[in-house]
Amino acid sequence: MPQPNDRLSRIRDILTEAFAPVSLEITDDSGKHAGHAGARPEGETHYTVRISSAAFQGLSRVQMQRAVLTALKPEFDTGLHALALHANSA
């Protein structure tokens, strides 16, 4: 199956596959960071993710964040610069 071209869709696909969230909201905040470190003219560098998943049951906030960041490593490796993450167990 081909990968979507836009980062927001890839983030959604990765997090849905990894965590089967009951709720997932992703916002591209790149426009707010134009000219800042890590920002690129084409955008797709700064995002906010709100995710709730049963997969996070029993995990600390740090463990939830590590799990999400590990899942998104390919995106960080290819230009994702910053992620504001709000995760909780369902």
C-alpha positions, 0 to 999 in steps of 0.5 A, spaced: 500 500 500 503 506 498 504 511 503 500 518 503 504 524 501 502 529 506 505 528 513 498 529 517 495 523 513 502 519 515 502 521 522 494 519 522 496 512 519 502 511 524 498 512 530 492 509 528 495 502 526 500 503 533 495 505 538 488 504 535 485 510 538 478 512 541 480 519 539 485 522 535 486 529 533 492 532 529 493 539 527 498 542 523 501 548 526 507 549 522 504 556 519 505 559 526 512 557 526 515 560 520 522 563 521 523 559 527 528 553 528 526 547 524 521 550 520 521 549 513 518 554 507 514 548 505 511 547 512 509 540 515 514 541 521 510 542 527 504 539 529 499 538 535 497 531 537 491 529 542 490 522 542 486 517 547 487 510 547 486 503 551 493 502 549 496 507 554 492 503 560 497 503 566 503 507 562 505 513 565 505 520 561 513 519 560 511 512 557 505 514 553 510 520 550 516 515 548 511 510 545 508 515 540 515 518 539 518 512 537 512 510 533 513 517 529 521 516 528 520 515 521 517 522 520 522 525 525 527 522 521 524 526 515 523 533 517 518 533 523 521 538 527 516 538 533 510 535 536 506 538 542 503 531 545 497 530 549 496 523 550 491 519 555 488 512 556 481 511 554 
